[in-house]
Amino acid sequence: MARNGFESSDDVRHARPLKHAQQVTFHEPLRLELGGSLREVSVTFETYGRLSPQRDNAVLICHALSGDSHVAAHDEADDPGWWDILVGPGKPIDTDRCFVICPNILGGCRGTTGPNRIDPGRGRPYAADFPAITVGDIVEVQRRLTAHLGIERLMAVVGGSLGGHMVLTWATRFPQQVAGAIALATSARLTSQALAFDVVGRNAILRDPAFQNGDYYDQGHGPIVGLAIARMLGHITYLSREAMMQKFDAQRLQPRDVQTQFETKFSVGSYLAYQGDRFGERFDANSYLTLTSAMDLFDLGETPEKLRATLARATCRWLLVSYTSDWLFPAFQSQELVAHLIGLNQPVTYCNVETDCGHDAFLLPDQIEVYGDLVHSFLVNLQGSGRPIKDGTPPELPEGGLGTPEHTSIFHHDRLDYETILELIPPDASVLDLGCGTGGLLARLRARGHQQIMGVERDEKAILCCARRGLNVVQADLNRGLPAFTQGQFDFVVLSQTLQTVEDVSRILHDMLWVGRRGIVSFPNVAYRRRRIELAEQGRAPRVQGEDGFHWYDTPYLRSLSIADFEEFCREQGLVIREQIALDTEADRRVSEDPNLNADVAVVVLSR
């Protein structure tokens, strides 16, 4: 994030004419979900790239509350767009490959029918008479637009925040028309805290004397004070505590010199005043009331049962992204959606991106290499032409250290235990891989023809690698168990080279055998003869990966165990060892004689 204190996701937005805007008017009345109708609806939109002859490369982008159709610059002479970092030739949403459509939404103020547009029945702006709308109404207008463009099925629908609500609505209301859904920083509904901020913002507008009950278009100016206060309040929610400290703490009493009627004693005050005043130059207060109300009313399901039933209608692939410092749409809301999608056996990838940028993170360049790569990989794999990645770790991702994609692996070369595990899993069995790393085992399973496969991984870089491979992997901490999964959901649950990093071994093994009919566990054997020699003769803590392995001070392992230890543990826990294979990976062979001494890795099949 730039640090002069005044950059924001609003910087490139403006009220200038949109050079490449197109418009279409639908004369069929739009019946609204909350009652009433609109006699006709006009939609302002922009397109990028070319629609393929098969009409199968269309990506619909749904903007957030204050966005518009100008998602990206069309050429060097064009004004910047609000998502230039993500959309354009060679960018994550690659307009050399995709036909991108971005409409200004119903109720907006940049050309699409909204409060500031002319009511054809009266010949003057709708103003306060513009009816209450829902996210469902907004999506219905978008559906009409895509039909007008001759698109029967969208390759993907993409959006964040309020735009994410539209993505969720598309996927669940028009499942046959959506191949992929990318929802960033969003939720099934707002928290009461988030809703409260909208309530205060609307009251600031409604109590501004210049509001004039919404009929202010011929009054010279509208409720610019109330709108500015609403936007200032909004900007507080878009940032995180850490972002505000970084932007303002060092020069707390050195505010920027801005011409404003608002308090500027503190640097954060001058920032909010600047953003509030600028917002009033390009946005309409009635649209703000209309769209925040639509967002506040959005609810995919007020109970877990209703939410699950709504999501069950979807048939698309999913990518959900949340951001660690977002307290407006906190990560647990995305995780709730992910949990239901997992329980419904829907293909989903999820990552909670580490960032200090708050809710605005999905619009900023700070973590673009993470969420942008996730979006790009998801789209490329939807098109079925993803760049190939070998079963090993891609060269751009390092191996072997704590916090890197393969830190759960004891190997720096081909995984012999993977080949053993593959032999133990019947063809076409469903498999959940816990601590899946960069997806090596899952990639092998997919190549073998397995259809229902999924991974769980904590490391962000490893999830990126899995996404590039087109694998369905969700970010989660195994130390919190497997609450998202249902009983008997998979034939096999695999825990490969991860057991030694888990805090509650008993819990994870019992959870594995609740989710799967069989569990497969592989782990390094600390009683291997070379490790015994290191301790007994050299007096040194064994390095589990051999000479290139972890030291005692940088190991991610919480514990070391032997094959004999694990066998005793299973007896005590009532776990049945169905099969056990001991490996000497240094000699690339199986071990039958005294495996506790002669094997460095064990692979065990468990059941209750």
DOBA-454191 format. One record per atom (N, C-alpha, C): residue in three letters; x negated, y, z negated. Coordinates in steps of 0.05 Angstrom, whole numbers, plus 5000, padded with zeros to 4 digits. Last residue first. Example, Ala and Ser with C-alpha at 12.3 -4.5 7.8 and 13.67 -1.06 7.14 Angstrom:
<rs>
ser474349554858 ser472749794857 ser474250014843 ala473648864844 ala475449104844 ala473649344844 
</rs>
This chain:
<rs>
arg523640474764 arg524640454736 arg524740164728 ser517540434801 ser520440444799 ser521140444769 leu511740594841 leu513140574815 leu516240554820 val505540444868 val508440464874 val509940404848 val499340784870 val501140614855 val504040664863 val492640814882 val495240874894 val497240674882 ala486541084857 ala488640884855 ala491140984869 val479641174869 val482341264873 val484241034870 asp474940914861 asp475041194853 asp477841314856 ala473540274835 ala475240444852 ala475140724843 asn470739974797 asn469639984825 asn471340164844 leu473239964748 leu470440034749 leu469540104778 asn478439834758 asn477940054739 asn475040144739 pro478139384791 pro478639654803 pro478039884784 asp475538834793 asp475239034771 asp475639324782 glu476338724860 glu474838634836 glu474438864817 ser478638994902 ser480238794888 ser478938704862 val479139574940 val477739434918 val479539244905 arg478339795008 arg480039724985 arg478339554965 arg473940305034 arg474940035032 arg476840005008 asp469940715040 asp472140695058 asp473340405058 ala466140835004 ala465540615022 ala467740555042 glu468841254980 glu466141304990 glu465241085009 thr473641044963 thr473641224987 thr470841284997 asp475840494944 asp473240614942 asp472940794967 leu482240394914 leu480640484937 leu477840574928 ala487539964898 ala485240104889 ala483340154913 ile494339934892 ile492139904911 ile489840084902 gln500039624867 gln497739794861 gln495439734880 glu507039594858 glu504639524874 glu502439724867 arg510439694817 arg511239504838 arg508839414854 ile510639824753 ile508739844775 ile509339614794 val515840134719 val514939884731 val513039934754 leu516140464657 leu515940484686 leu514740234698 gly516240524603 gly518240354615 gly518340384645 gln512240794578 gln514440954588 gln516640784601 glu508440404566 glu509740554544 glu512240704553 arg507040244618 arg508240054599 arg509740194577 cys504740724636 cys507140614649 cys508540414631 phe500240754603 phe502240964602 phe504940854614 glu497240324621 glu498240324593 glu500540524590 glu496040494673 glu497540244669 glu498740244641 phe493040944661 phe495540974675 phe497240724671 asp488440734637 asp490040924623 asp492840934635 ala486440424680 ala487340294655 ala489140474639 ile484940834714 ile487040644723 ile488140504698 ser484141444675 ser483141204689 ser485541034698 leu484142154679 leu485241894671 leu484041674687 ser483742814656 ser482542604672 ser483642344661 arg487343434661 arg486643184648 arg485243004667 leu488043874691 leu488643904663 leu487643664647 tyr483944124743 tyr485143894730 tyr485643944700 pro481244504768 pro484144564764 pro485444334748 thr474644684746 thr476544484755 thr479444564750 asp470545004730 asp472245114751 asp474344904761 tyr467644764690 tyr468645034685 tyr470445144707 trp465944274707 trp467644274684 trp468944544680 his466344324779 his464844314754 his466844314731 phe468843914833 phe469144134813 phe467244094790 gly464043634881 gly466643674867 gly466643904847 asp459743464909 asp461043714918 asp463543784902 glu458542984885 glu456643204883 glu457743474891 gly465142784865 gly462442724871 gly460742984870 gln469942974847 gln469642954876 gln466742884883 val469242994791 val471142804803 val470842774833 arg463842964755 arg464943134776 arg466642954793 pro463342854684 pro463642744711 pro464842954730 ala458743194644 ala461543164650 ala461843064679 arg452842834627 arg454143054641 arg457042994646 gly449142444611 gly450342624591 gly451742864603 gln446942064642 gln446042344646 gln447142534626 glu449341594623 glu446441604626 glu445441894629 ala454941704615 ala453441534596 ala450441574598 leu456542064656 leu457042124628 leu455141974610 glu454741834703 glu454242114698 glu454542184669 ile456741314698 ile453841354696 ile453241654690 arg462141404705 arg461241294679 arg458241344676 arg462141564757 arg462841764737 arg462041664709 arg460741094782 arg458941324785 arg459541534764 arg465240754768 arg462540704758 arg460640944760 tyr471241054745 tyr469540964767 tyr466640954759 ala474441294709 ala472841064699 ala471140944722 val477641654733 val475341764719 val473441544709 asn480541624794 asn479941454771 asn477341544758 pro485342054822 pro482541984819 pro482041834793 phe491641804847 phe490141974828 phe487241874828 ser498241754872 ser495441704875 ser493841894858 val504641454870 val502741634857 val499941554864 ile511041414892 ile508341344898 ile506441554887 gly517341154872 gly515341364870 gly512641254878 arg523841004897 arg521140924890 arg519341174889 arg528341304901 arg528641024893 arg525940914884 gly528041974873 gly527441774893 gly527841494883 val529942264829 val530442374856 val530042154878 trp528241944789 trp531042014789 trp531742114817 leu522941894796 leu524541644798 leu527441694794 met521342424787 met520842294813 met522642054817 asp522642474733 asp524142624753 asp523742504780 his518642144711 his521442064708 his523242214728 leu514142444726 leu514542164736 leu517442074733 ile515042924699 ile514942924728 ile515242644739 arg515042774644 arg517442894657 arg517342864687 ser509942564636 ser512342394632 ser514742514647 val506643014645 val506542774663 val509042604660 asp506643644644 asp508343434630 asp508543194649 glu502643894677 glu502643924648 glu504143694635 val498643654731 val501343694720 val501243704689 thr493943504753 thr494343794749 thr496943864736 gln493942964761 gln492043074741 gln492243374737 leu497642894803 leu498342814775 leu496542944755 thr495742984853 thr496843214839 thr497443154809 gln494742594890 gln492542754880 gln493443004866 ser501342574907 ser498742484916 ser496542684907 leu507042344897 leu505442524882 leu502542454886 val513142244932 val510242204931 val508942424914 val518841874934 val517742124925 val514842074920 phe523241554979 phe520641554966 phe520041844958 asp528541654992 asp527741374988 asp525141364972 phe532242184959 phe530142084977 phe529541794971 gln536342254923 gln536442404948 gln534442304968 gly537442044872 gly537341864895 gly537242004922 gln540342634849 gln539542354843 gln539642194868 thr537543234878 thr539743074868 thr538842784864 phe533643824863 phe534143574877 phe536243404863 ala532644244830 ala534144294855 ala534944044869 pro529444084787 pro532244124782 pro533844164808 leu524343814773 leu525543814800 leu528543864799 gly519544164731 gly521243944739 gly522343974767 arg515944544721 arg518644604714 arg520644384722 asn511344374743 asn511444364714 asn514244444704 leu511644474796 leu512444214787 leu512644194757 asp514045044822 asp512144954802 asp513144684791 ala514945174892 ala515945124865 ala513745024848 gln516745304957 gln514845374936 gln516245324909 val518144805005 val519145014987 val517045054965 val517944625072 val516644625047 val517644855030 asn518344315131 asn520144435111 asn518844405083 leu513744475183 leu514744295162 leu516444455143 gly511044715224 gly513944675227 gly515044495206 arg505844855217 arg506344585228 arg509344535232 arg506545345194 arg505445335221 arg505845055234 ala508345175144 ala510145315162 ala509145315190 cys503644965123 cys505844785128 cys507844915147 cys500745435118 cys499745225136 cys502045035143 leu503745705080 leu503345815107 leu502545605127 ile502945355037 ile505645385049 ile505545505076 ala497645465026 ala498445195035 ala501145205048 lys497945985008 lys496545925033 lys497245655044 glu500945914960 glu502046074982 glu500646015009 asp502045334923 asp500045514934 asp501145654959 arg505944964909 arg505745214894 arg504045424908 glu510644544942 glu507944644939 glu507944914925 val514044004969 val514044204948 val511144284943 gly517043795031 gly514843825013 gly515444034992 met520543275067 met520443535055 met518043545035 ile524242915116 ile521842955100 ile521643235090 gln527842555154 gln528342705129 gln525842705112 gln525242285197 gln526942515201 gln527342685176 his519341985221 his521042035198 his522642295202 gly515641905262 gly518441905269 gly520341935245 arg510341985258 arg511241705258 arg514241685263 ala510042525253 ala508942405278 ala509842115281 arg511942565201 arg513542665223 arg512642545250 leu507642335173 leu510342215172 leu512042305195 arg503642705184 arg503342425193 arg506042285193 ala505743155159 ala505243155188 ala505042875199 leu505742975106 leu508243025119 leu507943035149 leu500142955097 leu501742715096 leu504442745110 gly498743505104 gly497443295119 gly499143035120 gly500343995081 gly502243835096 gly501143605112 thr497044265048 thr497544375074 thr499244205092 gly500544044990 gly498144175001 gly498844295028 cys504643804963 cys504143704990 cys501743845003 gly507043714913 gly504343804915 gly503143734942 leu510843164934 leu510443364913 leu507543444912 asp514843004986 asp512043004979 asp511543234959 leu519942564999 leu519342814987 leu516442804977 val522842205053 val520542245035 val520342525025 ser526541665079 ser526441945072 ser524341985050 ala524241195128 ala524941255101 ala524841555097 asp522441065179 asp524941205177 asp525841265148 pro518440515157 pro519240705179 pro522040815173 pro516440505087 pro517740375111 pro518340595132 ile510340625057 ile512940745063 ile514140625088 leu505340405055 leu507240325034 leu510040435039 glu502440635095 glu503040345096 glu505140265077 leu502041155074 leu503641105098 leu504340805101 ile498341055033 ile501141135026 ile502941085050 thr493740955063 thr494840755045 thr497840805039 glu493041445087 glu493441215104 glu494640985088 tyr492141765041 tyr494441815059 tyr495041565076 asp487341575021 asp489841505006 asp492341565023 leu483841785057 leu484241495058 leu486841425043 arg483842355090 arg484942255065 arg485541955068 asp477842625117 asp480442485121 asp481242345095 his474843085070 his474942945096 his477542805098 his474343225019 his473543435038 his473643315067 phe478743054964 phe477242994988 phe476543235004 ile482143104924 ile479443054916 ile477643004940 ser486943644925 ser485743414937 ser482943364926 thr488944104906 thr489943864893 thr488643614905 his486844504938 his485644474912 his486744224897 glu487844634991 glu487344354985 glu486244314957 pro488745204994 pro490745015001 pro490344724992 thr486145494932 thr486145464961 thr487945234968 gly486145494878 gly487645704891 gly487545684921 leu479745224873 leu482245284858 leu483545524872 gly477344954935 gly477045104911 gly479745164898 gly478544624983 gly477044524960 gly476844694935 glu477845015044 glu478544775028 glu477244775001 pro480745575078 pro478645435065 pro479645195049 leu483545665141 leu484245635113 leu482045475099 glu481845645192 glu481945915180 glu482745905151 pro481945115207 pro479345235201 pro479545505188 pro486944725174 pro486144905195 pro483645045188 thr485844075147 thr486244355142 thr485344525165 gly488343535189 gly486643655169 gly487243945165 asp491643445232 asp492543345206 asp490843465183 lys491644045272 lys490943765267 lys491743695238 ile496544405303 ile494744405281 ile494144115275 pro498744765361 pro498144515347 pro496144555325 arg503645265360 arg500945205365 arg500144955349 gly510345075381 gly508345175361 gly505545095368 ser514845025411 ser512245055425 ser510245165406 gly520045055394 gly518944795401 gly516244805415 gln522645485375 gln522445465404 gln521145205414 leu521845395322 leu524545385332 leu524545355362 asn516345505320 asn517245225317 asn520145195325 val516546065325 val515145905345 val516045615344 leu519446195279 leu520646245305 leu519246085327 phe515846035238 phe518645935239 phe519845965267 ser511446345250 ser511246055252 ser514045925254 his513446865240 his512446795266 his512446485269 val514746835185 val516846895205 val515946805232 leu509646725163 leu511946545158 leu514046585180 asp506847175179 asp506046915190 asp508246705186 gly509647565149 gly509647575178 gly508847315191 tyr508447415098 tyr511147385107 tyr511447405137 val502547465104 val503847235092 val506747215103 glu501047925128 glu499647685137 glu500947435125 ile503948305101 ile504948225127 ile503547965137 gln503448545052 gln503348255053 gln504348145080 asp503249105069 asp501448995049 asp501248685050 pro506749375103 pro504649205115 pro502949055094 leu513849335087 leu511249455085 leu509049265095 leu518749095083 leu518449305103 leu515649425105 phe518548765040 phe519148645066 phe519048845089 ala517649094996 ala515448935007 ala516048825035 asp521549374970 asp520749474996 asp518649305009 his521849134920 his523749054940 his522949144968 gly514749114904 gly517549124897 gly519349044921 cys509249084911 cys510649294926 cys513649304920 asp505648714894 asp506348924875 asp508349124887 thr506348014908 thr506048284917 thr506748474893 glu507047374934 glu505747524913 glu505247814922 val513147104956 val510647234963 val509547404940 asn515646514953 asn515846754936 asn513246904939 cys518446155006 cys516046244993 cys516646504977 tyr521345585038 tyr521645815020 tyr518945885008 thr525245255086 thr522545325077 thr522845575060 val529944735098 val529344995088 val526345015080 pro535144365123 pro532244415127 pro531544705119 gln539444095074 gln539144265096 gln536144335099 asn541343775032 asn539643655052 asn539343825077 leu543944024992 leu545543965015 leu543943835037 gly539844134957 gly541843934949 gly543643844972 ile537344534987 ile535944284982 ile537944064975 leu541244934982 leu540544835009 leu539144565006 his541045024927 his543444914939 his542944794966 ala535845224923 ala536644984908 ala539144864919 val536045694954 val534345464962 val535245214948 leu539446014922 leu540245934949 leu538645684958 glu536046064878 glu538745944875 glu539745844902 gln531746324900 gln531346054891 gln534045914886 ser533946824908 ser533246664931 ser532946374923 gln534546944853 gln536846944870 gln536346784896 phe529546954831 phe531246734823 phe533746724840 ala527047424851 ala526547164864 ala528446944856 pro531747984854 pro529647814842 pro529447544854 phe532848514881 phe533648244891 phe531648044880 leu530348864846 leu533048924856 leu534348674867 trp525348704834 trp527348674812 trp530148764821 asp520048424862 asp522648534870 asp524648494847 ser515148194855 ser515648434840 ser518348564847 thr515147744890 thr514847704861 thr515547944845 tyr520147634938 tyr517647784931 tyr517447804901 ser522447114983 ser522847314962 ser520147434955 val525146825040 val522746945028 val523647145007 leu527246255076 leu527846465056 leu525246555043 leu529345975134 leu526946085121 leu527846295102 trp532845405158 trp532745645141 trp529845715134 arg536645165213 arg534245155197 arg534045415182 cys543945065209 cys541445175220 cys539045095203 thr548944975193 thr547644755207 thr544844835217 ala553445125139 ala551245195156 ala550044945169 arg557144975102 arg558045005129 arg555745045149 ala554744975053 ala555044715066 ala556044745094 leu555245475033 leu552745415046 leu552945145061 thr560445415009 thr559945605031 thr557445535047 ala559545034970 ala561444974991 ala561045165015 arg555845314937 arg555045064951 arg556845004974 leu559245714919 leu556845784934 leu555945534950 lys562945414890 lys563845564913 lys561445644931 glu559645194850 glu561145024867 glu562045164893 pro557545644823 pro555745464838 pro557245284858 thr561946214838 thr561145984821 thr559245814837 glu562546574877 glu562346674849 glu561646464830 gly559546634938 gly560846444920 gly560446514891 leu557847054967 leu558046794981 leu559446584963 asp559747694968 asp559547464949 asp559947204964 phe559848394972 phe558948144984 phe558647924963 leu560948864949 leu563148674950 leu562248404961 asp556249154956 asp557049084928 asp559248864928 met556249235011 met554249064999 met555048974971 ala560649575015 ala560749315029 ala558649125017 ser558750014986 ser561049864976 ser561249594989 thr554550175018 thr553850064991 thr556249914980 leu557550325063 leu555750105065 leu554949995037 thr560650775046 thr561850545059 thr560050295057 leu556951135024 leu559151025008 leu560250765020 tyr553951225070 tyr552651125046 tyr554750995028 ser557651455104 ser556551195111 ser555251065087 asn558351935076 asn560651745078 asn559651465086 ala553252165083 ala554152095057 ala556451895058 asp548651985133 asp551252095127 asp552251995100 phe541852175146 phe543851985139 phe546452125130 arg537852545156 arg538452345177 arg540752165170 glu537152905115 glu536853005142 glu537752805163 gly537452615068 gly539752775076 gly539552885104 phe532252425065 phe534352245072 phe536852395081 arg529252865049 arg528852765076 arg531252585084 asp530952904995 asp531553125014 asp531353025043 gly528952424974 gly531752484974 gly532552694994 gln523352474982 gln524852254995 gln527852314996 tyr522352924950 tyr521652924978 tyr523252714993 ala524052744899 ala525352974912 ala524852984942 leu520452334891 leu523252274893 leu524752504906 tyr515552634889 tyr515952414909 tyr518952364913 ser516452954846 ser516153084873 ser516452874895 gly516652564806 gly518952734812 gly518752864839 val511552364805 val513752184813 val516252344820 ser508852814786 ser508352724814 ser510552534823 phe513053284751 phe511353044752 phe510952954781 lys516153724764 lys514053754743 lys512053524745 thr520353804799 thr517753704810 thr515453734790 glu527353764806 glu525053784788 glu522553664801 phe530054034867 phe529953844846 phe527353874830 gln530154344911 gln531654454888 gln531454264864 thr524054434947 thr526354284938 thr527654414915 gln518354384980 gln520554574977 gln523054414971 val512654124945 val514854084964 val517054294958 asp506653944927 asp508054194931 asp510154164953 arg506353384884 arg506053494911 arg507753754913 pro503853424816 pro505953374836 pro505253494863 gln500353224772 gln499453354796 gln501453314819 leu501052904729 leu501753184726 leu500653344749 arg499252404747 arg502052434737 arg502852724736 gln495252144777 gln495852434780 gln498652504770 ala495451614761 ala492851754761 ala493252054763 asp500851454768 asp499751484741 asp497151654741 phe502951374821 phe503351624807 phe501751664781 lys501850884847 lys502351124863 lys502151384847 gln501150514806 gln499050554825 gln499350824840 met506250554781 met503750614766 met501450674785 met509450374823 met509750654813 met507350734796 ala507749844828 ala507450034850 ala507650324841 glu509249634777 glu506449644785 glu505949844808 arg514849684780 arg513349824760 arg510449854767 ser516749744850 ser516249594825 ser514849774805 leu521950044890 leu519250014881 leu519049834856 tyr527350074895 tyr525849944917 tyr522949894909 thr529350364853 thr529850074853 thr528249934875 ile527650874867 ile526650754842 ile527050454842 his530750954912 his527850914915 his526650804889 gly535851024890 gly535250794906 gly532350744908 leu535251524867 leu535751294850 leu535151034864 met534651814913 met532451814894 met532751574875 arg539651734937 arg537251624949 arg534851614930 ala542852014901 ala543351724906 ala540951594918 ile540752524907 ile540452384881 ile540952084885 ala542252614961 ala539352604953 ala538952464927 leu547752614956 leu546552414972 leu543552384965 gly548553074924 gly549352804914 gly548052584930 val546453464959 val545253424932 val545953144922 ile549553435004 ile546753365007 ile545453324979 pro555153355024 pro554253324996 pro551253254995 gly554353755084 gly555853585066 gly554653575038 his555054385117 his553454165106 his555154005087 gly559254595150 gly556454695151 gly554554495140 gln564154365151 gln563554545129 gln560654655129 asp565953955182 asp566154225194 asp565554445173 tyr565253505150 tyr563753525175 tyr563953805188 tyr567653375103 tyr565753595102 tyr564353645129 asp571553025074 asp572053185099 asp570253425099 gly570752785025 gly569752655049 gly570052805075 asn572353134987 asn573952894991 asn573252755017 gln567953494986 gln570553574998 gln572353335005 phe562653514974 phe563653264985 phe566353324998 ala560753944947 ala560753964976 ala561953714989 pro560653794894 pro562853964903 pro563053984933 asp559353124879 asp558153364891 asp560453544902 arg561752664864 arg562052894846 arg560653144856 leu560452294904 leu563252364900 leu563652614883 ile554852254896 ile555952364920 ile558852464916 ala554552034845 ala553152274851 ala554152414876 asn557551564852 asn558651784836 asn557252044840 arg553851274883 arg556451364895 arg557651584878 gly549851194844 gly549351334868 gly551851434882 val552550884806 val551651144798 val551051314823 val553550424837 val555750574825 val554950854818 asp548350254848 asp550050344870 asp552450514859 phe546850094797 phe545450314810 phe547050424833 ala550349664789 ala550649904773 ala549150144785 leu548449274823 leu551049394829 leu551349654814 ala543949124795 ala543649254821 ala546249394829 gln546448904750 gln544649134747 gln544249274774 ser549248484770 ser550848704759 ser549048954755 thr546348274832 thr546548264803 thr548248504794 leu549948124893 leu548248294876 leu548548224847 arg549647464922 arg551147704914 arg549247874897 ala545847154944 ala548547084949 ala550547304941 ser540447564972 ser541847414950 ser544547334959 thr533747764991 thr536647794991 thr537847604971 ala528547765019 ala529247944996 ala532247984994 leu530547515081 leu528447625065 leu529547795043 ala532246985120 ala533347175101 ala531147255082 ile533346725180 ile531046825165 ile532147045146 ala535846155211 ala536546385194 ala534146465177 gly536945865275 gly535245915252 gly536046165237 ala541445795308 ala539445575305 ala537645615281 val548145945311 val545646025298 val543745785296 gln553145795325 gln551946005341 gln549146095330 gln555345445291 gln554545335317 gln553245545334 pro556545755246 pro554345575245 pro553445465272 phe558946265228 phe558646185256 phe556445985259 arg558746285173 arg561346335187 arg561246245216 thr553546175157 thr555746025144 thr558446065158 ala550246505186 ala549646225184 ala551946055174 trp552447025179 trp552346895205 trp552046595203 thr551647085124 thr554347075134 thr554346945162 leu546047095120 leu547546885106 leu550346855117 val545247565150 val544147315159 val545647085146 met547747945117 met548847895144 met547847625155 his544347935074 his547047855070 his548447795097 gly539848145099 gly539847865091 gly542647765085 gly541348675103 gly541048525128 gly540948225122 leu540948805050 leu543548795062 leu543548645088 ser534948455051 ser536748615034 ser539548585044 gly533348315120 gly532648335092 gly534648505077 gly533947845175 gly534548095161 gly533748075132 val535547495235 val533447585216 val534347835201 val537346925269 val538347175257 val536447245235 ala535346575328 ala535046645300 ala536546905294 met537646425376 met535446265366 met535046325336 leu544746415382 leu542346565375 leu540146375366 arg548946245433 arg547546135409 arg544946295405 glu551046525475 glu552846345460 glu551546255434 ile550647135504 ile549146955487 ile551046795470 gly552547565534 gly552447305546 gly550947095530 leu553448045511 leu550848005524 leu550447735536 his558247945486 his558248135508 his555548105524 ala556447625444 ala558147505465 ala558147685490 thr553848015415 thr552247795426 thr553847655448 leu558248345400 leu556048445417 leu554548225430 arg561248005369 arg562448105394 arg560248215412 arg557747955327 arg558447715343 arg559647805369 gln557848465306 gln555348365317 gln555848125335 val563048455286 val562348645307 val559748555321 glu562448065247 glu564248025269 glu563748205292 val558948315212 val557948095227 val559848035251 ile562348705189 ile559848785204 ile558948565222 asp566048375164 asp566948555186 asp564548645203 gly562748145125 gly564047975145 gly565048135169 val561648575093 val559448465109 val560648285131 thr567449005100 thr565848805087 thr563448725105 ile570349665090 ile569549445106 ile567949245089 ala575550145086 ala573649975072 ala572949735088 pro576350625140 pro577250415121 pro574950265108 phe575851315140 phe574651065150 phe575350845130 asp577751765117 asp579751575126 asp578551325138 ala573552105108 ala574451945085 ala576551735093 ala571752075176 ala571152185150 ala572151995128 tyr572952025230 tyr574451865211 tyr574251985183 pro573152635268 pro571752425254 pro573552275234 arg578552675318 arg576652795299 arg575252575283 gly582652435347 gly580852615360 gly578952765342 arg586052045331 arg586552315321 arg584652525333 gly584751565354 gly587551625350 gly588151905342 pro579251525353 pro580551565378 pro583551635376 asp575251865310 asp577551675309 asp579151725335 ile568451935320 ile571152035326 ile573151815325 arg563951815264 arg564751795292 arg567651885296 asn562851805211 asn562152055225 asn562852045255 pro564251285193 pro565751525184 pro565251775200 gly563450905254 gly563050945225 gly564551205217 thr561050555308 thr563450655295 thr563050665265 thr554150735321 thr556250535319 thr558650655303 gly550951195315 gly552251135340 gly554350935340 arg549051205263 arg547151245285 arg548351145311 cys551451075215 cys551751355225 cys549851415248 gly555650495200 gly553150655200 gly553650935212 gly560150205207 gly560050375183 gly557550545181 leu556549675237 leu559149795232 leu559049955206 ile549549805250 ile551749645239 ile554349815237 asn545949815309 asn546749965286 asn549349845276 pro542849195330 pro545049395331 pro545149565306 cys537848915364 cys538249045338 cys540449255341 ile535048355394 ile537448535394 ile537648655366 val529948075433 val530748185407 val533048385410 phe527847525460 phe529547745467 phe530847845441 cys521047295454 cys523747315444 cys525247555457 arg516047345477 arg517247085476 arg520247095470 asp514547865472 asp513647725497 asp515047455499 thr516147995422 thr517948065444 thr516947975471 asp515647635366 asp514147695390 asp516047745413 ile515147745305 ile517447715323 ile516547815350 pro509447845296 pro510847605286 pro513547545300 lys506848075361 lys507348095333 lys509047855323 gly506448065416 gly504347935401 gly504747955371 pro510548625422 pro508948435436 pro506648325419 gly514948655363 gly513548765386 gly511848555400 val515748715293 val517048675319 val515448805342 leu512948835247 leu513948565251 leu514848505279 ile511649365245 ile509549175236 ile510448885242 asp516249635259 asp514149605279 asp512049395271 trp521049745235 trp519849485230 trp517749425252 trp522850245250 trp522650195221 trp521349925215 gly518750515303 gly521050385293 gly520650315263 pro516251135331 pro515950885316 pro518550775307 asp518451365396 asp518151405367 asp517651135353 asp514751235457 asp517151225440 asp516451285411 ala510251195485 ala511451455485 ala513951465466 glu508850655484 glu507150845470 glu508451125468 asp515250325474 asp512750375489 asp511250585474 his519050225436 his519150075461 his516650105478 ala518350115366 ala517850285390 ala517850115415 ala523749795330 ala520949815338 ala520750005362 val528949875314 val527349705298 val524349725305 his533750245318 his531050285328 his529050135311 ser538750195296 ser538050015318 ser535150035326 asp537350275225 asp538850335249 asp537950145271 gly537850305152 gly536550265178 gly538350345201 ser539750325101 ser539150575114 ser537850555141 leu540749755088 leu542649975083 leu542150225101 ala537649375142 ala538549415115 ala540249675113 his539449035204 his537949235188 his539249255160 cys538248445235 cys540348585220 cys538848775201 ile536748205298 ile535648325274 ile537848495261 leu537147625335 leu538647855325 leu537447955299 val533947355389 val533647395360 val535147655352 ala534346895441 ala535347135429 ala535047145399 asn533146475474 asn530946595459 asn531746855446 asp536646245510 asp536146105485 asp533946235468 arg538046305564 arg539346475544 arg538946355515 gln535446075605 gln537145895590 gln538646045567 pro532346505622 pro534546405640 pro536446225625 ser531646955565 ser530746735582 ser533046645600 leu531447645561 leu533047405556 leu532247185575 arg525648005543 arg527447915564 arg528947655555 gly524448585500 gly523748335513 gly525848255534 tyr529648875463 tyr526848855468 tyr526248585481 thr535049345454 thr534049075460 thr531049095468 glu539649675410 glu537249675427 glu536349395431 phe546149985404 phe544249765399 phe541749815417 thr552350175380 thr549850265390 thr547750055384 val558950035392 val556549935380 val554150055394 ser565750195377 ser563350235393 ser560850155378 val572049935373 val569449945360 val567349985381 glu578950115361 glu576750025379 glu574150065364 arg582150125315 arg583350105342 arg581350015363 leu581249745259 leu580149955275 leu581049915304 ser585849605205 ser584349535229 ser583149785241 gly588149315142 gly587849525163 gly586249425186 gly584148925097 gly586649045106 gly586149265125 leu579348715088 leu580648835065 leu583248965072 glu577748535138 glu578248335117 glu579748455093 leu580848825196 leu578848825174 leu579748645152 arg581048735265 arg582548705240 arg580548665217 leu579749135316 leu578348975296 leu579948965271 pro582649115382 pro582649205354 pro581049015336 glu578749165440 glu580448995424 glu580349085395 his574849475462 his577549595459 his579549415445 phe568449615448 phe570349395448 phe573149505442 thr563249925481 thr565749965465 thr567549725470 val556249995475 val558449855487 val560849905469 gln549950295489 gln552450295474 gln554550145490 gln542950355474 gln545150285492 gln547650285475 ala536950735466 ala539550635455 ala541450575477 his532150955476 his532750695490 his535350575480 lys531651415446 lys531251425475 lys532251175490 leu535651705401 leu534351445406 leu534151405436 pro534452365375 pro535852175393 pro534251925398 arg532452405305 arg532152475333 arg533752275351 ala532252305252 ala534952355263 ala534752425293 his528051765226 his528652035234 his531452055246 arg522851385196 arg525651415204 arg526251715208 val517851295177 val518151315206 val520951365215 asp518451285120 asp516751485133 asp517351515163 asp521050935087 asp522751125102 asp521051305121 ser517650635058 ser518850505081 ser520550695098 ser512651125042 ser514850955035 ser515850825061 glu507751555013 glu508551375033 glu510851195023 phe506151844969 phe508551934983 phe509351755006 gly501251694946 gly503551744929 gly506151804943 asn496851544971 asn496951824965 asn499551904950 arg495950994982 arg495951084955 arg496051384951 ala498950445017 ala497450695017 ala497850834991 met498349765000 met500050005000 met498250255000 
</rs>
